Amino acid sequence: MNTQNEFETGNAENTTPAVARLLRPLQRLQCEEDGAATAEYAIVITAAVALASVLVLVAQSEPVKQIIEDLLIGAFGG
């Protein structure tokens, strides 16, 4: 049955009217998801910026600065 292939390729002219009528809503749904990838990228980028902000705040705190300083002094034998 070629209905699946015709739907995937967007070539529904050769289908019966009943099948074409059933495929129309599915084709609309497929077209409505075009911006989904952009929205997903925006969410991921926003989450990454939020995580980076938290890491910067943690790294700037005095206890963490002291730990990093101790590690660097220990690593370079100061």
C-alpha positions in Angstrom: 0.0 0.0 0.0 1.6 3.3 -1.1 -0.4 5.6 1.2 2.5 5.9 3.7 5.0 6.7 1.0 2.7 9.2 -0.6 2.2 10.9 2.7 5.9 11.1 3.4 6.7 12.6 0.1 3.7 14.9 0.1 2.3 13.3 -3.1 -1.3 12.6 -2.2 -2.7 13.3 -5.7 -2.9 9.6 -6.6 -4.8 8.6 -3.5 -8.5 8.1 -3.3 -10.6 11.0 -2.0 -11.3 9.3 1.3 -7.6 8.6 1.9 -6.7 12.2 0.9 -9.3 13.5 3.3 -7.7 11.5 6.1 -4.2 12.6 5.2 -5.0 16.4 5.2 -5.0 16.8 9.0 -1.8 14.8 9.2 -0.1 17.0 6.6 -1.2 20.1 8.5 0.2 18.8 11.7 3.5 18.1 10.0 3.6 21.6 8.7 2.7 23.1 12.1 5.9 21.6 13.7 8.3 23.6 11.5 9.1 26.1 14.3 9.4 23.4 17.0 13.2 22.9 16.5 13.8 26.6 16.8 11.9 26.7 20.1 13.8 23.7 21.4 17.1 25.4 20.6 15.9 28.5 22.4 15.0 26.5 25.5 18.4 24.7 25.5 20.3 27.9 25.0 18.3 29.6 27.8 19.0 26.6 30.1 22.7 26.7 29.2 22.9 30.5 30.0 21.2 29.9 33.3 23.6 27.1 34.2 26.6 29.2 33.2 25.3 32.1 35.4 25.0 29.8 38.4 28.5 28.4 37.8 29.9 32.0 37.6 28.2 32.9 40.8 29.6 29.8 42.5 33.1 30.3 41.2 33.1 33.9 42.4 32.3 32.9 46.0 35.1 33.1 48.6 35.2 29.4 49.6 35.4 28.3 46.0 38.1 30.9 45.2 40.1 29.6 48.2 39.7 26.0 47.0 40.9 26.9 43.4 43.8 28.9 44.8 44.9 26.0 47.0 44.7 23.6 44.1 46.7 25.8 41.9 49.3 26.4 44.6 49.5 22.6 45.2 49.8 21.8 41.5 52.6 24.3 40.9 54.5 23.5 44.1 54.3 27.0 45.6 
